[in-house]
Amino acid sequence: MVEKSEERTEQKIREILESLECILTAHDSCAELIEYKDNRAVIYCGGPCINCDNRCIEDAINEQLPDIEVMIQ
C-alpha cells in the first residue's frame, strides 16, 4: 500500500513539474524529478533557474504536497 502511495506522489510531482514547463522554458531552464523516496524529492534544475532565489519549484510542489521535502540540484 505504501508503494502505491509513493507512486501516486511521484506522479503528482512529475505533473507539477510539467505544469511549470512553460515558465522554465521561457527562462531557458528545465526541471526533472531525479528521485523520490521517504517524502524527499530530488529535482534536477538546469539553466539559469538553478541560481534563482525565487523558489517557484519548491513552492509549487509544497502547495499541493506540503509534506514533501524538495532538494534542488
KAMO-V645598 format. One record per backbone hydrogen bond with DSSP energy under -0.5 kcal/mol. CO is the residue of the C=O (numbers start at 0). NH is the residue of the N-H. If there is no record, write none. Layout:
[[CO NH] [CO NH]]
This chain:
[[0 4] [1 5] [2 6] [3 7] [4 8] [5 9] [6 10] [7 11] [8 12] [9 13] [10 14] [11 15] [12 16] [13 17] [14 18] [15 19] [16 19] [17 20] [19 23] [20 24] [21 25] [22 26] [23 26] [23 28] [24 27] [29 45] [31 33] [31 43] [34 41] [36 39] [38 68] [39 36] [39 41] [40 42] [40 70] [41 33] [41 34] [42 72] [43 31] [45 29] [46 49] [47 50] [48 51] [53 55] [54 58] [55 59] [56 60] [57 61] [58 62] [59 63] [60 63] [60 64] [64 67] [67 69] [68 40] [68 70] [70 42]]
